[in-house]
Amino acid sequence: MIFKLENSVNLRVSLPSKVDVELFVKREDAIHPIISGNKYRKLKYNIEAAKKEGKNTLLTFGGAFSNHIAAVAEVGSVYNLKTIGVIRGEELVSKINDNPTLKHAQDCGMQFKFINRTDFRNKEDLNFIENLKNEFGEFYNIPEGGTNSLAVKGCEEILTEEDSSFDYICAPVGTGGTLAGLINSVKMNQQVLGFSALKGDFLQEDISKFAKQDRWKLITDYHFGGYAKINNELITFINAFKALNNIRLDPIYTGKMLFGIQDMISKSYFPKGSKILVIHTGGLQGIAGMNNRLKQKNLPLIQ
Ligand SMILES: *Cc1c(COP(=O)(O)O)cnc(C)c1O
């Protein structure tokens, strides 16, 4: 059983620059090497629901290096469920062996359907879903990124009683499901900060759909130009953080968040002495794919 380990440890960490706050990282990344962090939380009650409904196939959507695709594929192999990944980008069909995420998903038994970007955008149309059912038979449909109300429910279990002494809870945001779970489970004295990995304002609304209170804020200054965009400064920071704390950060979510936190500390955003808990949502499986890209561009690699 993988859905068992529930509480991950908080570790005190330092940052490359000097700080006047207390900073801890909740090691959700240590839950599982592939079904890591928030993906574990988001899938937990969905797998339960799929079983209850008697469905033995999971179908979901994602991009080339998706942590969610990796997690669903791995869950399928652990639980003996068939998995289908609808992948953005027809060109990827011939590149599976060069893509560590897709290769691992395939090794787990995931079956792929590659579609172009336009079709991918319209993937929630009833017609499109009907066609998928004709092609693959009945399945349990998990949305892209895994966010639905059961995913939010799972993420409401990230924080424990012990965490109630923290003033701030920080987490990265992709679809906002994880943040909503945190928002719904904090105490009255706690603020939630979400660090957007994407450019754009639509996330505010997406999070509000699931959030039950309003002591939270979306920080939009640290996406580095957009989803999965990176630069040398970010890589240098991620590697310095690893050298200091022996904790790896991923370049798409947690690296950008901690970079942002360091910057906000330097600008005195947090009152001196604040206790900050940073959720390490995992995503480390994506580093190999990113390093392949960095190697091609002759850039320094993520350690
Ligand atoms: C998917 C993912 C996120 C984003 O989670 P949402 O619930 O979609 O906001 C954050 N961090 C990591 C490492 C992820 O894989």
The ligand as a MOL file (V3000), in Angstrom:
LIG
                    3D

  0  0  0     0  0            999 V3000
M  V30 BEGIN CTAB
M  V30 COUNTS 15 15 0 0 0
M  V30 BEGIN ATOM
M  V30 1 C 1.7760 19.6280 -9.8240 0
M  V30 2 C 2.7280 20.3140 -8.9450 0
M  V30 3 C 2.4300 21.5400 -8.3250 0
M  V30 4 C 1.1640 22.2800 -8.5840 0
M  V30 5 O 0.0900 21.7980 -7.8350 0
M  V30 6 P -1.3690 22.3590 -8.0920 0
M  V30 7 O -2.2220 21.6400 -7.1330 0
M  V30 8 O -1.7130 22.0010 -9.5140 0
M  V30 9 O -1.3530 23.8180 -7.9100 0
M  V30 10 C 3.3530 22.0750 -7.4510 0
M  V30 11 N 4.5330 21.4780 -7.2310 0
M  V30 12 C 4.8780 20.3200 -7.8280 0
M  V30 13 C 6.2090 19.7510 -7.5570 0
M  V30 14 C 3.9840 19.7060 -8.7090 0
M  V30 15 O 4.3370 18.5570 -9.3080 0
M  V30 END ATOM
M  V30 BEGIN BOND
M  V30 1 1 1 2
M  V30 2 1 2 3
M  V30 3 2 2 14
M  V30 4 1 3 4
M  V30 5 2 3 10
M  V30 6 1 4 5
M  V30 7 1 5 6
M  V30 8 2 6 7
M  V30 9 1 6 8
M  V30 10 1 6 9
M  V30 11 1 10 11
M  V30 12 2 11 12
M  V30 13 1 12 13
M  V30 14 1 12 14
M  V30 15 1 14 15
M  V30 END BOND
M  V30 END CTAB
M  END
